[in-house]
Amino acid sequence: MTRAQETVAIVVGVEAYSAGPTWNLNGPALDACRFAKWLDRSGVPKGNITMLLSPLIGNVDKIDEMRPDFNIRVATAENVRRVFVNELHDRSSDLLIIYWGGHGVMEDGDIRRLLYADAANNDKRNLNLTSLLKALRSSTYRNHPKQFVVVDACLSHAEELGWRGLPDEKFQHANDSPIGEQYSLFAASPGERARNDDARQTGIFSAVLLAEISWPPDPELLRDTVRKQFESLRGFGDVHQSPSDIWYQSGSAENRQLFHRQAEGAGPNIPALRVEMLTRAELRQLENILTAAPGVPRLPSIFREATYRLRLDLPKNVNNLMDYIYQLCQPATSFPLLEFLIRFAAAVRINAPSAADRLDLWVDTTARRWGLDVTTLREIRSELRNSAVLVKLERDPQGKGWQVSAWTYSGAETNYLIRTDEPWGRDELGELLSRQFEIFVDDFTAMDGSTQLTVEFLLGIDLLEEDLETLRVNIRGEVYEVGMACPVVVRSLDRLAEEQTTDLWHSKWRELMQRGGSYDGDAICYVTEKADLEAAASRLCAALACHPSADRQDLLRAAMRTGTPVALWHRSTGIHPGRRNALASVLDSWGLLRLPERVMRQRMSARDPNTLGAYSGKDLVLLWDDPGRVPEELQWHDAVREGAEI
């Protein structure tokens, strides 16, 4: 009988690696937490559960919620080895459970390796899992006669990745017969990758496993159940993932391997199976809805926005809507297909609201049939409904305020708002913005602000440091600074006059959209002196960390000549002795697509009475220059003389 109170568990989840953001995964640490919570609900004492985690910064808060109750350490080589070599050796159990989520490889045909959190490009520290399993089933660990090991990690061949001569730290073991039973269940078979779904922050294998596991765990039943679930997913996309397993049981005189099977049909040279997500009835219904929708010229952009995590190729016929649907029926998660359809519905809503409504209803109905949480789908729709107010400000020639022009953007619709005959001051401008909050914002709280509306100020380069985020707006009878109520960004009026940089600007903005919402430190150029701007030619964001005495306008002009669409800095009047570190604290671990909201949160925190004077959000200015959101009358046109032949 397996007693929960006599069970010992080691739970590992590695998301962030010393090698940098290109190695990062969004989900393994959270999966490890879910596994630990399942153990806790099953009656395993929290003191018997050791957690070794390396979460992404964005997931730290969720990990911190568990720290008061669980023993949590960082999943470094030193900590992991101490747990297995010293602490586990001194304990005993009815059942030892090990869970590991993160990166893994297979070397020399049969050696399974799992990467530690402090693995780097030049020092790929790893746990030799093959050696550990051999040690665990020897009499060295006789106090743990029954073991269940679960690994959600890739088993890609190290040689195919160009990883040769990996560090090797074997585990000491006795040269005798194995003790008891050892069941090892792997997310993938040798040579395969294990799919991680960043959108849902989980490994596909872990999600299936946690949905099926019960206490006490029955390894053989769980293996069969999980494998059945994966039969409908095998062959999707460019990843062949078939869970595999190794069963060992003690024999009278020898180590006897009872079961070790790679699922049939898997492997890099085996053609992928085509398994449609949709039933024929669902597909026919979808085709009927899409037939009634107008054509959308932005299909490639919509596809990339919905699939940036998967890096799927565009269909061969980029103008055929159904080709996109067939392409998206292949990945191992349904979210990209549904997100594509939600984004398509938003794009056609202005011209075909009825078709958009029918498509949204189809998405929600299908999602529920698949057992998916529709909350994420609603969040995507909410983001797509976000509106913007673009306000062009020019100094009045007589110094009495600003000449103001304004437009609103809602979905694909652009509306001219106002052009003033007389100069305006801050009060009139605040009243204009207050009216836009009445129109566009239906859920606002002072604590959270609103992301339904963005205010964009289109300014000459000499005005970019104006403290416009402190303009007062009236929202439901209460007065707020607009920069604390919604995202506020500045844009360059001078850039619109420079035709020669327009293509660079558009190209970098498209690249920004395609990179999606994940953090990418390589996209950021930190500028501490003018020479640093040479690197900006290949970057998407310029973080101006230079001293206030530097000529900010010259730096901005130089960055814009390279097409840089995003720049972040602290206003020259601000006091920020560690400007680079302050900007890094704003940018680190945040995708650039979320930067306007991130800056709003920083400004809100800077206004907190308990915040120190040099807080990173104080005097923060964000240039966020979307070339697709320029009114027709301000767009560059080739000059054609009246009466000239064309």
N, C-alpha and C positions, 0 to 999 in steps of 0.2 A: 504494500500500500504506500502510495506517495503522499506524504503529509506536507501541506503547504507551509506550515510553521517550521518544518525542517528542510526547506528548500533554500538554496543559496543561488543568487543570480548576479551576473556581471553584464552590464548593459552599456554598450559603446555606440556613440553616434558622432561622426566627424563630418562637419560641413565646411569649416574654414581651415585652410592649410597654409603653412609657412611659404609654400611655393607661390602663393599669391592668388588673386581673384579668378584666374583662368581655371584653377583647380576646384573652385568652390562649388558646393552643392547646396540646394535649398530643400532640406527635408530630413536628412538622416538623424540629426540631433532631436528634432521634433518626433520622429518615429520612435527613437529610443525612449523619449518621455512617455509616449503612448504605450509602449511595451511595458515600461516600469509601472505605469498606472494600472495596466491589466494585471500585472503580478500582484500589486497592492490590493486590487478588488478581489483577487482570487484567494487572498489570505496570507500571502507571503509577507513576513514582517519587513517593514521598511529598513530596519537595521541589517537585514540579510541581502539587501539590494545595493550593489556598488555601481555607481554611474560614472562613466568617463566620457565627457562631452566636449566638443569644440564647435560651438554654434556660430552662425553668422551674426553680425552685430544686430541686424534687424530682428533676430530671434532670441536675443539675450533675455529680454523681459519675460518671455514664456519659461525660460530655463530658471530664472531667478524665483519664479513663483513656487518652484519645487524645492529650492535649497533648504528651507527650514525643516523639511521632513526627510530629505534623502541625502545620502553621502555622495556628493558630486565633486569630481576632480577633472582637470583638463586631460584630454586623451593624448598626452605626449608619450614618447617611447619609454621614458623613465617611469612615469606613473603606471602605465599599462603593465610593464614587466614587473614592477613591484607588486601589483595586485596578483598576477598569476604565479610569480616565483615565490614570493614570501607569504602574502596574506592568505591566498587560497590554499596553500600547502598546509597551513596551520588550522584550517577549518574542516568541518565534516558536514555531510548532507545526505538526505534521502535522494535528492535530485539536484544536480548542478545544471543551471540554465545559462547559456552564453548567447547574447544577441550582439551583432555587430553590423552597423550601417555606415557606408562610406565608400572610398575607392579601393579597388583590389585588382590584382593581376595574377596570371598564371605563368610560371617560368619553368623552362626545361621540361615541359610536357606534363609535370605532375606536382610541382611545388606551388601551393596557393599562398599568396602574400597579401596582406592588408596594410594600407598606408596609415602611418601615425599622423597626428595633427601637426607635428613639427617636421614632417617630410618637406624637403625643398628640392628644387630642380637639380641642384648639385649634391644633394644628400637625401636620397629617397628612402628615408628610414621606414622600415616595414616590420610587421609581425609575420614571422614564418608560421603560417597557420598549420601547414602540414606537420612541422616539427612539434608545434604545441599540441595538436590532436594526438600525436603519437605519445607525447609525454603524459597527457591526461589519461590515456587508457592503460598506462603502465602502473605498477604498484607504487610508484612515487606519489600518486594521488589516490591511494587505496581508500581514503576516507570519502571519496565521491564515486560510489559504485555505479551510479546511473547518471548519464549526461545527455543533454539535448542542446545542440549548437545550431543557431540560426544565423545565416550570413546574407545580408542584402548588399552585395557588392559585385562589381564586374569580375569576370574571369578572362578578360582579354589577354592574348598572348603578349608577354612583355617584349619578346623579340620583334613583334610586328609594330610595337610602339617605339622601337629604337632604344629600349631600356635594356642595357646589357650590364652584367656585373653588379647586380643590385646588392646592397649591404645585406649581410646574412647573420642573424643572431639566433642560433638554435636554442632549444630548451632542453635542459638535462633530463634524462629519463632512465629508468631502470631497464635492464635488458632481460625482461621476463615476460610472462604471459599477461595479456591485458586483463584488467579487473572489471567485471560487470558488463555494462552495455553503453555504447556511445552512438548517438543518432545525430547526423549532421545534415542539415537541409540548406541548400544554396539557392540563391535567386536565379542563377544562370548556370549554364553548362560550360565546360572548358572552351575558350575561344570566343565567348559571348559577352556582350555588354548587358548590364542590368539597367533598365529604364528608370530614370528619376523624373517625376512630374513636378517641375518647379512651380507651376501654377497652383497646384493643390498642396505643395510643400510635403511631398511624400514619395517614397519609392513605390512603384507599382506592386512589387512583390510584398513589401511590408503592409501595404493597404489591404491586399487580398488576405495575407496571413492573419492580420489582426481582426479581420471580419469573420474568419473561420475558426480561430483557435478557441479552445475552451479548457477548463480545468477538470481533472489533470490533463496535461497535453498528451495526446495520443499521436506520436510521431508518424506512424504509418498511415493512419486515417487522415491526418493533416496533409501529409505528402500527396495522397491521392486526390484530396479535395482541392488543394491548391493547383495541382497539375491540370485538373479538369477546367478550372477557371482560366488557366493560361492557354488552353487549347484554342479558345476563341480569339486570343490575342497574338499567338505565334505567327511571325512573318510580317507583322505590321511594320511599315516604315523601313528604315535601314538597319534595324536591330532585330536579331533572332534571339529571343529570350525564352529558354526552357528550363524551369527549375530542375536541379539535379540533387542527388543525395548519396551519402555513404553511411551504411549501417555496419557497425562492428558489435560482436557479441563474444564474450569470453568462451573459450573452448577448454577442453581438458588438457591439451598439450600445445596448442598453437593458436596464433592469432587468426581468426576466421572472418573473412570479409563476406557478409551475408548479402549485401546489396549495394551496387554502385552502377548507376545507369545514366547515360546522357540520353535525353529524349530523342527519339528517332526523328530524322529530318532536319535537325539543327546543325549548324555549322556554316562557316563562311562560304563554302562552295555549293550549298544546297539552295535551290530557288525558293524564294519566299512564297508562303501561302497567301492567297488573296481572300480575306474574310471581310465581307461588307458589314459595317456597323448597322446599316438601316435595313429594315424589312422592305419587301417590295412595295407594300402598301404605303409605308412612310416615304419611300423614295418617289412614288408616283404623286403623292400629295404635295411633296416639296417641289417637284417639277411643275405642277400646276400653278403653285403660288409664284414661283420664279418666272414662269412664262408671262404672267400678268404684270411683272415689274419692269420698269424702264431700264435701258442700258446704263451702266455706270463706267465711265472711263478710268476710274481709279482702282479697278480690280486688282492689279499687281500690288498696289500700296496697301489695300485692305487685307490682302492675303499675307503680306509680310508682317503687318501689325498683329495679326492673329496667330502667327506661327513663328515669331522670332526665336522662341525657345527651342524649336525643333530644327531650324535651319533647313527646311524643305525647299526643294527646287520648285520654281514656277512651272505650271503645266506648259506643254509645248505650244498650245494655242492659248495665248494669254488673253484673248478676247472672248473666249467661250466660257460662260459662267459655269456650266455643268462640269467642265473639266476641272474646275477648282473644287467642286463638290466631290467628284470621284477621287481627286488627290487627297482630300482631307478625310476620306473614309478609311485611310490606311493607318495613321498613327495609333499607338496603343492607348490613347486617351481621347475621349470625345470632345474635350473642351475646345481644342482649336477649331473643329467644325462648327460648334455652336457659336463660338466667339466670332468667327468669320461671318456667319449668318446674321448675328446681332449687328455687327458693323455695317454689313451690306444693307440691312433694314434701315439703319440710321441715315445712310447715304441716299436712299431713295424716298425717304419719308416726305420730303418737301414736295416732290412731284407725284408720289403715289402713296398717300397715307394709308389707304385701305390695304394695299399689298404689304406694306410694312407691318401693319397691325396683325394681319394673317400670319406673316412670317414669325413675328414675336410669339404669337400664340402657339405655332407649331414647335418652336424651339422649347418653350416651357413645358409643353405636353410631352415631347420626346425626352427631355431631361428627366422628368419625373418617372417616365417608364424605365429609364436606365437607372433610377434610384439616385440621381445626382441632386446635390443641394443647389437650388436655384438662386441662392443669395448672391453668389459670385456673378451670376449672369445679370442680376439686377444692378450690381455695382458697376459692371461694364456699361450697361445702358445709361446709368446715372452719369458716368464720366463723359459719355458721348453727347449727353444733353447739355453739358456745360457750355456757358456762353461767355463772351468777352466784350468789353467796351474798349475800343481803341480811341484814344484822345490825342490829337495832334496839338501841341502847344508851341507857339512862337512868340518871342518877346514883342510887345507892342513898341513901335518905333519911338513913342514918346515916354516910354518907361512907366506906363500906368497899369501894367499887368500883362495878360496874355491874350493873343488872338487864338481862338479855340475852334477846332473842327472835331467832330466825333462821329463814330460809326459803331454799330453793334453787330456781333457775329453770333449766330445761334444755329448750330448744325452746319448745313451747307448754305444757309441764308445770310446775306449781308444787307444791312439797312443803313442808309444815311440818317444821321441823328440830328446834327445841328452844325451851323457855322455862324459865329458871332459877328455882329457888325461893330460892336463896341468891345473894348478890352475887358476881360474878366479878371477878378481876383480869386483868392482861395475860397471865399464864401460861396460865390456863384458856382465854382467848379465842384465844391462839395455838394451843393444842391442837385447838380446834374447827376452825380454819381449816386446820391440817395435815391433818386427816382428809378435808376436802373436796378437797385436792390429790390425795390417794390415790385418790379416787373419780372425779374429773373430768379430771385431767390425765394424758395418756399420752405426751406428748413435751415434755420440759423440759430446757433447758440454762441454766446460770447466766449465760451471756453474752447469751442472747436473751430469757430469761424465758418466760412463757407467756401467750398471748392466748386460751387455751381457757377460762380462768376469770377472772371479774372479781369483786372483793370490793367491796360497796357498804355503807357505814355510814349508817344512818338515825338522825339525831341531832337533839337540840334545838339551837337556834341558838347557844346558849352553849357547845356542845361542838364546833362545826364546825372549830375550829382545833386540836383534839387531834391529837397526832402519831401517829395510828393506823397510818400506813403503815410505822412502825418496829417494829410487832409482829413477834415472831420466830415463824417457822414452820419445821417440819422436813419437808424434801422429800427422800425417798430417803436418809435418814441424814445429810443436810447441813442446816445451819441458815442461813436467809436472813431478811432483813427483807421482809415481805410486799409492800411497795411497790416493791421491786426484783425481785420474783418474778412479779408479775402487775399488771394495772391495778387501782388502788385509788381509789375516788371516795367523796365524801360526799354525803348527801342530807338534805333538810330535813324533820324531823318536824313542825315548826311549820306548814309549808305545808298539811299534810293537814287541819288544823283550820279552814282558811279557805275556806269554800264559795264565797265571792264571787269568788275568783281562780282557781277550778278550771278554768273554761272557757278563760281566757286561757292558763293553763299547758298544757292539752291542745292548744290551737290552735298555740302556738309550737312545741311538740314535733313536731307533725305537719309544720309548715313545715320544721323542722330535718331531718326524715327525707326530705322531698321534695326538698330542695336537694342531697342526696347528698353524695358524698365530696370534691367539688372545693372549693378555697379560695374564700372570699367575704369580703373585708374589710368589706363593707357590713353583714355580720351581727354585727359586733363593736362594742361600745361601750366605749371606754377611759374609766374613771372616775378622775379625779384629784381631784375635789371633788364634793360632794353635788349641785351644780347639773347635773353631767354626766348624772345619772341620768334627766333628762327625755328624753334621746335613747334610753334603754334601752327605752322603751315600744314602739319599732319594731324592736328588735334581739333576737338570739337568745342572745348571749353577752355577759356583763358582765365586763370585765377590770379588776379593782379595783387600780388603780395608785396609790391614795392613800397619804399618809404614815401610818405606824403609829399616830400619835396620833389619827387619825380614828376615829370610832366605827364599827368594822367591822360590828357587829351591826345598827346602824341602816341602813347602806348595803345590807346583804344583805336586810333586810326590805323596803326600798324597791324593790330590784330584783325581788324575788319578787312584790310586789304588781302588777307589770306582767306577770307570768307568765313571766319569764325563766327558762329551764330549765337554763342553763349559766353558771357563773361560775368565774373563775380568779383566784387571788391568791397572794401569798407570806405565810406565817404572820407575825404581828406581831413575833415574837421574832427573825425573820431579819434579816440585814443586807443590804439591797439598795438602794444609793443611787440607782440608775437603774431604778426599778421598772417604769416604762412600757416602756422599751427591753427590759428583761428579759422582760416578758410578751409583747411584740411578737415577740421572737426565738423564743418557744414557739409562738405562734399563726400567724405569717406563713407563707403558702404551704401551710398544712396545713388540710385540710377538717375541720370541727368533728366529723364522725362518727368521725374517727380520733384525737380528742383524748385519750381515756383511755389509748390505747397510747402516744401521743406523750408524755404526762406521765410514764408509766412509764419510757420511754427517758431522759427528762430526769433523773429521780430516779436512775437507774442511773449516768448520767454524772456526776452530782453527787457520788456516792460514790467515784469514781475518785480514787486518791491524787494524781494529777497535775492535778486540777481545782482552779481557783482558788476561794477561799472564797465569792465573790459570784456564783458560777455560777447561771444562770437556773433550773436545776432544783432548787436547794437550797431547802428549806422551801416547796415548791410544794403548793398545795391546789386540788383540782378538785371543784366542785359539778357533778354530772352527774345530773340529776333526771328519770328516766323515769317519767311518770305511768301508763304501762301496766304497770309492775312494782311494784304496791302490793298487799300481801296483802289478801284480802277483808275481814278483820276490822279493817283500818286504813282502808278506803275510806270516803269520806263517804256517809252515808245520811241521807235526810230523817227527822227525828225524828217518830215516831208514838206518841202516848201509848197505853198499854195500855187496851184496851176502847173506844178512840175510833172513831167512824165514819170510814171512808175513802171 
